[in-house]
Amino acid sequence: MLVENIMTRSTRACHPGDSLAHAAQLMWENDCGAIPVCSNEGIPRVIGIITDRDICMHALFHGKALQDLRVRDAMSHSLTLCRPADSLAQAARLMRETRVRRLPVVRNDGTLVGMVCLADLAREAEREQSLPRRELTPTDVGGTLAAISAPGHRF
C-alpha cells in the first residue's frame, strides 16, 4: 500500500506571513493539529510545518494575541517529508526515526499534495488485519507511537 492511498488530499496550508490566529482557525475548521507552511512565492513549496502546540507555546512565551504573531516565527523549519509513492512502512519508519506524528506529502518539486499521520497508519493497520498479507500491523503502529513518544528532548 502506498501513502497516496491513505493520505488526506484536501490538506490546507498557510504562509509564513499569516497570523497564528489564521493558522489556528485553519486547524479548527479542518479538525487537525498541524498545517504545512508553504512559500507564497512562485510554486507553493512546503517550507515548514506548524502545530497547535507551536501556536500555544509561542503565544504563551511572547504574551501577545495570536493575531499579532506570525507563522514564520513559530513554525518548525525542520521538515520530514514523504512522497505519494512511498510505502506505508517507509512512512512509519520516517515517523519513528524523526519522532513526528504527521508527514507532509509532496511531489518531487516540493509542492504539497497531502498529509499522512499516525492515525492514518493505525486505521490502515486495523483494516489490514483480515488480509493474508499485511504491510502494517497494530504492533508496528504501536511501536511507532512508542518511539515518537519516548522521553527526551528531540531538538
C-alpha positions, -999 to +999 in steps of 0.1 A: +000+000+000+012+035-008+010+067+011-012+082-017-038+056-010-044+067+026-032+104+028-055+133+033-057+151+000-077+181+010-049+195+031-050+232+039-017+252+042-008+286+055+020+310+046+049+323+067+034+358+069+000+346+081-011+353+116-011+325+142-049+332+145-053+323+108-033+290+113-053+281+144-086+288+125-075+265+097-067+238+122-101+243+139-120+242+106-102+211+093-100+192+126-063+188+126-033+196+148-008+206+122-007+227+090+020+227+064+036+261+057+041+268+020+061+295+003+039+322-013+064+330-040+061+311-073+053+274-069+040+269-033+066+245-019+064+232+017+090+251+038+078+242+073+051+229+095+032+245+124+013+226+151-013+236+176+014+232+203+037+255+184+010+281+183+001+278+220+037+278+232+047+308+210+018+328+222+025+319+258+061+329+257+056+361+238+024+372+256+007+386+226-026+379+208-025+353+181-035+379+156-003+398+164+021+368+159+033+354+126+035+318+115+072+323+104+082+329+140+065+298+154+068+272+127+093+244+125+118+246+097+130+211+103+110+191+079+104+154+074+085+148+041+073+118+022+062+112-014+029+098-026+046+066-039+063+058-006+052+027+011+033+029+044+063+011+060+086+038+048+063+065+062+061+047+096+099+044+096+103+081+089+079+089+117+098+067+141+132+080+132+123+117+133+098+114+161+069+131+143+032+121+141+025+139+108+042+140+074+035+164+046+033+145+013+050+163-016+058+159-052+094+158-064+093+196-068+082+201-032+046+210-038+021+198-013-003+170-023-015+158+011-007+148+047-003+114+063-005+110+100+000+082+126-038+079+128-040+071+091-014+043+096-034+030+126-066+028+106-049+011+077-032-015+100-066-023+115-081-026+081-053-050+070-059-074+099-082-095+078-058-097+049-034-126+043-005-102+036-002-071+057+022-042+053+014-028+088+002-044+119-012-027+150+020-037+167+040-018+141+019+013+147+022+009+184+060+007+181+060+038+160+039+057+186+062+044+214+093+057+195+077+091+189+066+094+225+099+083+241+111+106+268+138+131+259+142+163+241+143+158+203+159+191+194 
